[in-house]
Amino acid sequence: MGMTAQDRQKLAEKLAGMSYKKARKEVRRLDDNADLRLWRVSVGDDEWHTTYVLPNLEVKVVLVEKAAFEDQGAKVKVDWFYTEARVDDYS
């Protein structure tokens, strides 16, 4: 019952248009067996990934947050912003 490439792209665009919190809720709503694999894992210097596996849909969803750095003299302030969703085949 996997998703086609077009369906995955459409889902990624839908999730990207939501807030981070709403996107997480939507992912869990899509599949009763949704499995949170990684939560806000650092990838490089400026990305956090939250990864879900949706076994019934045979997809992996990665919610991506990017860092915005602000120099405050001796300190550097970092704010994280949800920027995109990636939906890949997972069979």
TORKOL-4160 file (C-alpha; in steps of 0.2 Angstrom, whole numbers, padded with zeros to 4 digits, m for minus):
91
<pt num="1" X="0000" Y="0000" Z="0000"/>
<pt num="2" X="0015" Y="0012" Z="m0002"/>
<pt num="3" X="0014" Y="0029" Z="m0008"/>
<pt num="4" X="0018" Y="0035" Z="m0026"/>
<pt num="5" X="0032" Y="0048" Z="m0028"/>
<pt num="6" X="0018" Y="0061" Z="m0032"/>
<pt num="7" X="0009" Y="0057" Z="m0016"/>
<pt num="8" X="0025" Y="0058" Z="m0006"/>
<pt num="9" X="0029" Y="0075" Z="m0014"/>
<pt num="10" X="0011" Y="0081" Z="m0011"/>
<pt num="11" X="0012" Y="0075" Z="0008"/>
<pt num="12" X="0029" Y="0084" Z="0010"/>
<pt num="13" X="0022" Y="0100" Z="0003"/>
<pt num="14" X="0007" Y="0099" Z="0015"/>
<pt num="15" X="0017" Y="0096" Z="0030"/>
<pt num="16" X="0029" Y="0110" Z="0025"/>
<pt num="17" X="0015" Y="0122" Z="0025"/>
<pt num="18" X="0011" Y="0118" Z="0043"/>
<pt num="19" X="0019" Y="0123" Z="0060"/>
<pt num="20" X="0031" Y="0111" Z="0067"/>
<pt num="21" X="0018" Y="0105" Z="0081"/>
<pt num="22" X="0004" Y="0103" Z="0068"/>
<pt num="23" X="0015" Y="0093" Z="0056"/>
<pt num="24" X="0020" Y="0081" Z="0070"/>
<pt num="25" X="0002" Y="0079" Z="0075"/>
<pt num="26" X="m0003" Y="0076" Z="0056"/>
<pt num="27" X="0011" Y="0063" Z="0054"/>
<pt num="28" X="0005" Y="0053" Z="0069"/>
<pt num="29" X="m0013" Y="0054" Z="0063"/>
<pt num="30" X="m0008" Y="0047" Z="0046"/>
<pt num="31" X="m0003" Y="0030" Z="0053"/>
<pt num="32" X="m0009" Y="0022" Z="0069"/>
<pt num="33" X="0008" Y="0013" Z="0070"/>
<pt num="34" X="0019" Y="0029" Z="0067"/>
<pt num="35" X="0036" Y="0027" Z="0075"/>
<pt num="36" X="0046" Y="0041" Z="0081"/>
<pt num="37" X="0064" Y="0036" Z="0077"/>
<pt num="38" X="0074" Y="0052" Z="0080"/>
<pt num="39" X="0069" Y="0068" Z="0089"/>
<pt num="40" X="0078" Y="0084" Z="0085"/>
<pt num="41" X="0094" Y="0075" Z="0080"/>
<pt num="42" X="0108" Y="0087" Z="0075"/>
<pt num="43" X="0113" Y="0086" Z="0057"/>
<pt num="44" X="0128" Y="0097" Z="0053"/>
<pt num="45" X="0129" Y="0114" Z="0061"/>
<pt num="46" X="0112" Y="0121" Z="0057"/>
<pt num="47" X="0099" Y="0107" Z="0055"/>
<pt num="48" X="0089" Y="0097" Z="0067"/>
<pt num="49" X="0079" Y="0082" Z="0060"/>
<pt num="50" X="0064" Y="0073" Z="0068"/>
<pt num="51" X="0061" Y="0057" Z="0059"/>
<pt num="52" X="0045" Y="0046" Z="0059"/>
<pt num="53" X="0043" Y="0029" Z="0051"/>
<pt num="54" X="0025" Y="0026" Z="0045"/>
<pt num="55" X="0025" Y="0007" Z="0041"/>
<pt num="56" X="0007" Y="0006" Z="0035"/>
<pt num="57" X="0011" Y="0019" Z="0022"/>
<pt num="58" X="0029" Y="0013" Z="0019"/>
<pt num="59" X="0036" Y="0030" Z="0020"/>
<pt num="60" X="0049" Y="0039" Z="0031"/>
<pt num="61" X="0045" Y="0057" Z="0036"/>
<pt num="62" X="0059" Y="0069" Z="0041"/>
<pt num="63" X="0054" Y="0086" Z="0048"/>
<pt num="64" X="0068" Y="0098" Z="0046"/>
<pt num="65" X="0072" Y="0113" Z="0057"/>
<pt num="66" X="0086" Y="0126" Z="0053"/>
<pt num="67" X="0096" Y="0137" Z="0064"/>
<pt num="68" X="0096" Y="0156" Z="0064"/>
<pt num="69" X="0111" Y="0163" Z="0073"/>
<pt num="70" X="0112" Y="0180" Z="0081"/>
<pt num="71" X="0128" Y="0187" Z="0087"/>
<pt num="72" X="0126" Y="0195" Z="0104"/>
<pt num="73" X="0144" Y="0200" Z="0108"/>
<pt num="74" X="0151" Y="0186" Z="0119"/>
<pt num="75" X="0136" Y="0175" Z="0116"/>
<pt num="76" X="0128" Y="0168" Z="0100"/>
<pt num="77" X="0109" Y="0166" Z="0101"/>
<pt num="78" X="0102" Y="0152" Z="0091"/>
<pt num="79" X="0083" Y="0151" Z="0086"/>
<pt num="80" X="0077" Y="0135" Z="0077"/>
<pt num="81" X="0063" Y="0137" Z="0063"/>
<pt num="82" X="0054" Y="0123" Z="0055"/>
<pt num="83" X="0057" Y="0124" Z="0037"/>
<pt num="84" X="0053" Y="0109" Z="0027"/>
<pt num="85" X="0047" Y="0091" Z="0027"/>
<pt num="86" X="0055" Y="0076" Z="0017"/>
<pt num="87" X="0045" Y="0061" Z="0013"/>
<pt num="88" X="0055" Y="0046" Z="0007"/>
<pt num="89" X="0050" Y="0028" Z="0002"/>
<pt num="90" X="0053" Y="0016" Z="0017"/>
<pt num="91" X="0050" Y="m0002" Z="0012"/>
